[in-house]
Amino acid sequence: MFWTDWGEEPKIERAEMDGSNRSIIVRQNIRRPNGLTIDYSAEKIYWTDAKLFYIAKANFDGSNRERIFKTPSQCILANQAHPFALTLYENKIYWTDWTSRGIHSANKNSGMRCQMVWSTTYKPMDIHAYEPKKQLVPRPGKHN
């Protein structure tokens, strides 16, 4: 499991589902990690930072960290943005933004094709995408 913490020392941590093997995987250049989502097929985590105005990704162990948007003008994430929650679907990342009061999307690897997908008068709090690929299919003869 993975989780974010924006307490005294903001960070992203991981542990086994029983709580064992707990470790900090991201601790630098992070202030308010709001959203977190998992790309199981690429073995990456993605997160938003609402204080530093970015979306980033890294391997499950925190290595190979990189921002999705290489320049501030590549997408709407600027000082006025407030990215809050995010999810993945196929090759796209989707996130909610409290300032624009909408849902945005972009290519999960390059940040290209950034666009507003939907807007409202309220601040969208969370977002989820459901797809069969995210669900593990039990193998014959195995019982979970």
C-alpha positions as CSV (number, residue, x, y, z in Angstrom):
1,M,0.0,0.0,0.0
2,F,1.1,3.6,-0.5
3,W,0.0,6.8,1.2
4,T,0.8,10.5,1.4
5,D,1.5,12.6,4.5
6,W,1.7,16.4,4.6
7,G,2.5,16.8,8.3
8,E,5.7,18.3,9.7
9,E,7.8,16.4,7.2
10,P,5.7,15.8,4.1
11,K,6.4,12.4,2.4
12,I,5.0,9.4,0.5
13,E,5.4,6.1,2.2
14,R,4.7,2.4,1.4
15,A,4.3,-0.8,3.3
16,E,3.0,-4.3,2.9
17,M,-0.7,-4.8,3.4
18,D,-0.1,-6.1,7.0
19,G,1.9,-2.9,7.8
20,S,5.3,-4.6,7.6
21,N,8.3,-3.2,5.6
22,R,7.2,0.4,6.0
23,S,9.5,2.8,4.3
24,I,9.6,6.5,3.1
25,I,9.9,6.5,-0.7
26,V,9.6,10.3,-1.4
27,R,10.7,12.9,1.0
28,Q,12.4,15.7,-1.0
29,N,10.8,18.6,-2.9
30,I,7.3,17.7,-1.6
31,R,5.0,19.9,0.5
32,R,1.3,19.0,0.1
33,P,0.9,15.6,-1.6
34,N,-2.9,15.4,-2.0
35,G,-3.7,12.8,-4.5
36,L,-2.1,9.4,-5.2
37,T,-2.8,6.7,-7.7
38,I,-1.1,3.5,-8.8
39,D,-0.2,2.3,-12.3
40,Y,0.0,-1.4,-11.7
41,S,1.1,-2.3,-15.2
42,A,4.1,0.2,-15.3
43,E,4.8,-0.3,-11.5
44,K,4.6,3.5,-10.9
45,I,2.9,5.8,-8.5
46,Y,1.6,9.2,-9.5
47,W,0.9,12.0,-7.1
48,T,-0.2,15.7,-7.0
49,D,1.4,18.4,-4.9
50,A,-1.1,21.2,-4.3
51,K,1.5,23.5,-2.6
52,L,4.2,23.2,-5.3
53,F,1.7,22.8,-8.2
54,Y,2.9,19.7,-9.9
55,I,2.0,16.1,-10.8
56,A,4.9,13.6,-10.7
57,K,5.5,9.9,-11.0
58,A,8.1,7.4,-9.6
59,N,8.8,3.7,-9.4
60,F,7.2,1.9,-6.5
61,D,10.5,2.3,-4.5
62,G,10.6,6.1,-5.2
63,S,13.4,5.9,-7.8
64,N,13.2,7.5,-11.3
65,R,11.1,10.4,-10.1
66,E,9.9,12.8,-12.7
67,R,7.3,15.5,-13.2
68,I,4.7,14.9,-15.8
69,F,4.7,18.5,-17.1
70,K,8.2,19.7,-18.1
71,T,7.4,23.4,-18.3
72,P,4.8,25.5,-16.5
73,S,3.2,26.5,-19.8
74,Q,2.7,22.8,-20.9
75,C,-0.5,22.6,-18.8
76,I,-2.7,24.7,-16.5
77,L,-0.7,23.7,-13.4
78,A,0.6,27.2,-12.4
79,N,0.6,29.1,-9.2
80,Q,-3.2,29.5,-9.3
81,A,-3.9,25.8,-9.7
82,H,-4.9,23.5,-6.9
83,P,-4.6,19.8,-8.0
84,F,-6.3,17.6,-5.5
85,A,-7.1,14.0,-6.6
86,L,-6.0,11.9,-9.5
87,T,-6.6,8.6,-11.3
88,L,-5.3,6.7,-14.3
89,Y,-7.2,5.2,-17.2
90,E,-5.2,3.6,-20.0
91,N,-2.6,6.1,-21.1
92,K,-4.2,9.1,-19.5
93,I,-4.0,10.7,-16.1
94,Y,-7.0,12.6,-14.9
95,W,-7.0,15.0,-11.9
96,T,-9.4,17.3,-10.1
97,D,-8.5,21.0,-9.6
98,W,-10.1,23.2,-7.1
99,T,-9.2,26.5,-8.7
100,S,-10.5,25.6,-12.2
101,R,-13.3,23.6,-10.5
102,G,-12.9,20.9,-13.1
103,I,-11.4,17.6,-14.2
104,H,-8.3,17.7,-16.5
105,S,-6.5,15.0,-18.4
106,A,-3.1,14.5,-20.1
107,N,-0.9,11.8,-21.4
108,K,0.4,10.0,-18.3
109,N,4.0,9.8,-19.6
110,S,4.6,13.0,-21.6
111,G,2.0,15.4,-20.2
112,M,0.9,16.2,-23.8
113,R,-2.7,16.8,-24.9
114,C,-3.6,18.5,-21.6
115,Q,-7.2,19.5,-21.6
116,M,-10.2,20.3,-19.3
117,V,-12.6,17.3,-19.5
118,W,-15.4,18.7,-17.3
119,S,-16.1,21.8,-15.2
120,T,-18.6,22.6,-12.5
121,T,-19.5,25.2,-9.9
122,Y,-18.1,23.1,-7.1
123,K,-14.7,21.9,-6.1
124,P,-14.4,18.2,-7.2
125,M,-12.9,16.3,-4.2
126,D,-12.0,12.9,-5.6
127,I,-11.9,10.9,-8.9
128,H,-11.7,7.2,-9.7
129,A,-11.6,5.2,-12.9
130,Y,-12.6,1.6,-13.0
131,E,-11.4,-0.8,-15.6
132,P,-11.1,-4.6,-15.8
133,K,-7.3,-4.4,-16.2
134,K,-7.0,-3.1,-12.6
135,Q,-8.7,-6.2,-11.3
136,L,-6.6,-9.4,-10.9
137,V,-8.3,-12.5,-12.2
138,P,-7.8,-15.5,-10.0
139,R,-5.9,-18.4,-11.6
140,P,-7.7,-21.8,-11.9
141,G,-7.1,-23.8,-8.8
142,K,-6.1,-20.8,-6.7
143,H,-8.4,-19.4,-4.0
144,N,-7.9,-16.0,-2.5
